[in-house]
Amino acid sequence: MIILSLAGSLRAISSNTSLLQAARTLAPAGMCIEPYTGLGQLPHFNPDLEDDLPELAAAWRARAEQADGILISCPEYARGIPGSLKNALDWLVGSTAFPGKPVALFNASPRASTAQDALRLVLTAMSAHLVENAFLTLPLLARGFDAAAIACDPQLAPQITAALGAFAAAIAQQRREAAG
C-alpha cells in the first residue's frame, strides 16, 4: 500500500514534516509512506494548461493518482491553508483518478483548526474520501521534536500508529468494496 505524504509547509525544518517523517517510521507492515517534496517547485495553477500539463504538474498528478492514499500535515498561515498546498491541490482538480481517493489529515498543532477546516472543505469539494477516524492532531508546536523524537515518544507514537492503522483499514475496505 503506497501512501503519498504531503507537508503543507515549505520550511526546511517544520513540525508538519517531522510528523510525516515519524509516520513513515511508524507505518504498519505493508504500508509505504512516500514523501512528496516538490510542493515549492509546482507552477502556479492555470486551468488553461489542463490539456498540456506542465511537466512538474503532470508528475505531481501522476504520483497522487498512483498512490493508494494521501496523508497531509498542514500548518495554518493567516488562518488558512498555505498557498503552496492549495496550489498543489488545484492541480489535482482535473484528475479523473482523484475522486474517491482516501485522504487522512494530520495536524501538528491544535491551534491550526481553521486551516484543517478549510482543508476539509477543499478536499470535500474535490470528492476525496476523507478517512475521519485516521485524522490526528498532536501538540507539537514549539516542542522542537524531530521525527525520531516523535516516533519514540510514548504518548505520541501510539496515536500515530493507531491513525495509520485506521487509514490502512479504510483503504483495504475501499478496495474490497471496489472489487465487489
C-alpha positions as CSV (number, residue, x, y, z in Angstrom):
1,M,0.0,0.0,0.0
2,I,1.5,3.3,-1.1
3,I,0.7,6.4,0.8
4,L,1.8,9.8,-0.6
5,S,2.6,12.2,2.2
6,L,2.4,15.9,1.7
7,A,3.6,18.5,4.2
8,G,1.9,21.8,3.6
9,S,5.0,23.7,4.9
10,L,7.9,24.8,2.8
11,R,10.1,25.3,5.8
12,A,13.3,23.3,5.9
13,I,12.5,22.2,9.5
14,S,8.8,22.1,10.3
15,S,6.8,20.2,12.8
16,N,4.5,19.0,10.0
17,T,7.4,17.5,8.0
18,S,8.7,15.9,11.2
19,L,5.3,14.4,12.0
20,L,5.1,12.9,8.5
21,Q,8.6,11.5,8.8
22,A,7.7,10.0,12.1
23,A,4.6,8.4,10.5
24,R,6.9,7.0,7.8
25,T,8.9,5.3,10.6
26,L,5.8,4.0,12.4
27,A,3.9,2.8,9.3
28,P,2.4,-0.6,9.7
29,A,3.6,-3.6,7.7
30,G,2.6,-3.4,4.1
31,M,2.3,0.5,4.1
32,C,5.0,2.5,2.5
33,I,4.8,6.3,3.1
34,E,6.5,8.2,0.3
35,P,7.0,12.0,0.8
36,Y,6.2,14.4,-1.9
37,T,8.9,17.1,-1.8
38,G,8.1,19.2,-4.9
39,L,5.5,21.5,-3.4
40,G,7.5,24.6,-3.8
41,Q,8.5,23.9,-7.4
42,L,5.0,23.4,-8.8
43,P,4.0,26.2,-11.2
44,H,1.0,28.3,-10.4
45,F,-2.2,26.5,-11.3
46,N,-3.8,27.6,-14.5
47,P,-6.8,25.7,-15.9
48,D,-5.9,26.7,-19.4
49,L,-3.0,24.2,-19.1
50,E,-5.2,21.2,-18.4
51,D,-4.8,19.8,-21.9
52,D,-1.0,20.2,-21.8
53,L,0.1,20.0,-18.2
54,P,3.5,21.4,-17.3
55,E,6.0,18.6,-16.6
56,L,6.1,19.1,-12.8
57,A,2.3,19.4,-12.5
58,A,1.9,16.2,-14.6
59,A,4.4,14.3,-12.4
60,W,2.7,15.5,-9.2
61,R,-0.7,14.4,-10.6
62,A,0.6,11.0,-11.6
63,R,2.1,10.4,-8.2
64,A,-1.1,11.4,-6.5
65,E,-3.2,9.2,-8.8
66,Q,-0.9,6.2,-8.3
67,A,-0.9,6.4,-4.5
68,D,-3.4,4.3,-2.6
69,G,-4.0,7.2,-0.2
70,I,-2.7,10.7,0.7
71,L,-1.6,11.8,4.1
72,I,-1.4,15.6,4.6
73,S,0.0,17.5,7.5
74,C,-0.7,21.2,7.1
75,P,0.3,24.3,9.1
76,E,-2.0,27.3,9.4
77,Y,-0.9,30.6,7.8
78,A,-3.1,33.7,8.4
79,R,-5.9,31.4,9.5
80,G,-5.9,29.4,6.3
81,I,-4.2,26.8,4.1
82,P,-0.7,27.8,2.8
83,G,-0.9,28.9,-0.8
84,S,1.6,26.3,-2.0
85,L,-0.6,23.5,-0.7
86,K,-3.7,24.9,-2.2
87,N,-1.9,25.3,-5.5
88,A,-0.9,21.6,-5.4
89,L,-4.5,20.6,-4.7
90,D,-5.7,22.8,-7.5
91,W,-3.5,20.8,-9.9
92,L,-5.4,17.6,-8.9
93,V,-8.9,19.0,-9.5
94,G,-8.9,18.0,-13.2
95,S,-7.7,14.4,-12.3
96,T,-10.2,11.7,-13.1
97,A,-8.5,9.4,-10.6
98,F,-8.6,11.7,-7.6
99,P,-12.3,11.5,-6.7
100,G,-12.7,8.9,-4.0
101,K,-9.0,9.0,-3.1
102,P,-8.6,8.2,0.6
103,V,-7.1,11.1,2.5
104,A,-6.0,11.4,6.1
105,L,-5.1,14.7,7.8
106,F,-2.5,15.0,10.5
107,N,-2.2,18.3,12.4
108,A,0.9,19.3,14.3
109,S,-0.9,22.0,16.3
110,P,-4.3,22.1,18.0
111,R,-4.4,25.8,17.2
112,A,-4.4,25.1,13.5
113,S,-8.1,24.2,13.4
114,T,-9.1,26.9,10.9
115,A,-6.7,25.5,8.3
116,Q,-7.9,22.0,9.0
117,D,-11.5,23.0,8.5
118,A,-10.6,24.8,5.2
119,L,-8.6,21.8,4.0
120,R,-11.6,19.5,4.7
121,L,-13.8,21.9,2.7
122,V,-11.4,21.9,-0.3
123,L,-10.9,18.1,-0.2
124,T,-14.7,17.5,0.1
125,A,-15.2,19.8,-3.0
126,M,-12.6,17.6,-4.8
127,S,-14.6,14.5,-3.9
128,A,-11.8,13.0,-1.7
129,H,-12.7,10.1,0.6
130,L,-11.9,11.7,4.0
131,V,-11.0,9.0,6.4
132,E,-12.0,10.8,9.6
133,N,-11.0,8.1,12.0
134,A,-7.4,8.4,10.6
135,F,-7.3,12.2,11.4
136,L,-4.9,13.1,14.1
137,T,-4.0,16.3,15.9
138,L,-0.9,16.4,18.1
139,P,0.6,19.2,20.3
140,L,4.0,19.5,18.5
141,L,4.2,23.3,18.0
142,A,7.2,24.8,19.7
143,R,8.3,21.5,21.2
144,G,11.3,21.2,18.9
145,F,10.8,17.4,18.3
146,D,12.4,16.0,15.3
147,A,11.0,12.9,13.6
148,A,13.0,10.5,15.7
149,A,11.8,12.1,18.9
150,I,8.2,12.0,17.8
151,A,8.4,8.3,16.7
152,C,10.0,7.4,20.1
153,D,7.6,9.4,22.3
154,P,5.5,7.0,24.4
155,Q,2.4,9.3,24.2
156,L,2.7,10.4,20.5
157,A,3.8,7.2,18.8
158,P,0.8,5.1,19.7
159,Q,-1.5,7.8,18.4
160,I,0.3,7.9,15.1
161,T,0.3,4.1,14.9
162,A,-3.4,4.0,15.6
163,A,-4.2,6.6,13.0
164,L,-2.1,4.9,10.3
165,G,-3.8,1.6,11.2
166,A,-7.2,3.1,10.7
167,F,-6.1,4.6,7.4
168,A,-4.8,1.3,6.2
169,A,-8.0,-0.4,7.3
170,A,-10.2,2.1,5.4
171,I,-8.1,1.8,2.2
172,A,-8.4,-2.0,2.4
173,Q,-12.2,-1.8,3.0
174,Q,-12.5,0.6,0.0
175,R,-10.5,-1.9,-2.2
176,R,-12.8,-4.8,-1.1
177,E,-15.9,-2.8,-1.9
178,A,-14.5,-1.8,-5.3
179,A,-13.7,-5.5,-6.1
180,G,-17.3,-6.3,-5.5
